[in-house]
Amino acid sequence: MLMDLPEVVLAPLFDEQDRHHHPIKRIALLIGGGLCVLLGIVVWLTPLVTGAPAFYLAGAVLLAGASKTIACWLNRQERKLAYKYRLLLRPKLRKQLKAEVEAARDQEPS
């Protein structure tokens, strides 16, 4: 299904521009991201509870919101993925591309 979609140039997943957040907001993002990563480690060490990847992902998003360095690193890692997986990370773009493909099919003469 994803193979039918046209390849477009994908924008970076996280904004890499210089961040001018309020210092309190940046500290809150850093603390929240650190806590999520720490909880991910605790959940990973506790065999009774699952869901460690969710904590790691939440921590990565929060840390990327606070740090330009982490946002750049995550964007570099994301660019290494295959196109179909990169597209899966962007559900709105995927829906838009599907709608464009369906509209083009409807306009073709039978």
C-alpha positions, 0 to 999 in steps of 0.5 A, spaced: 500 500 500 505 504 501 509 502 495 503 505 491 505 512 493 509 517 490 516 519 493 516 526 495 522 529 499 520 529 506 522 535 511 526 533 517 522 530 523 524 535 528 525 542 527 533 544 527 532 551 528 535 555 534 531 554 539 529 560 543 524 557 548 523 560 555 528 557 560 523 554 564 520 551 558 526 548 556 528 546 563 521 542 564 522 539 557 529 537 559 527 534 566 521 531 563 525 527 557 530 525 562 525 522 567 522 518 561 528 515 559 529 513 566 522 510 567 524 506 560 530 504 564 526 502 570 521 498 566 526 495 562 529 492 568 522 490 571 520 484 567 513 484 569 512 491 566 512 492 558 512 498 554 519 501 555 520 503 548 514 508 549 518 511 555 524 512 550 520 515 544 517 520 549 523 522 552 526 523 545 521 527 543 521 531 549 529 532 549 529 534 542 524 539 543 529 542 548 536 541 545 538 542 538 543 537 538 538 532 540 534 534 534 539 534 529 541 527 531 534 524 531 533 527 524 540 524 522 538 517 525 531 518 521 534 519 514 537 512 515 530 509 515 527 506 508 522 511 505 516 507 507 518 507 514 519 514 514 513 515 511 509 511 517 512 516 521 508 522 518 501 519 518 498 526 515 502 526 509 501 519 508 493 520 508 494 526 503 499 522 498 493 517 498 488 522 497 492 525 491 493 518 488 486 516 489 484 523 486 489 521 480 486 514 479 479 517 479 480 522 473 484 517 469 479 515 463 477 507 464 
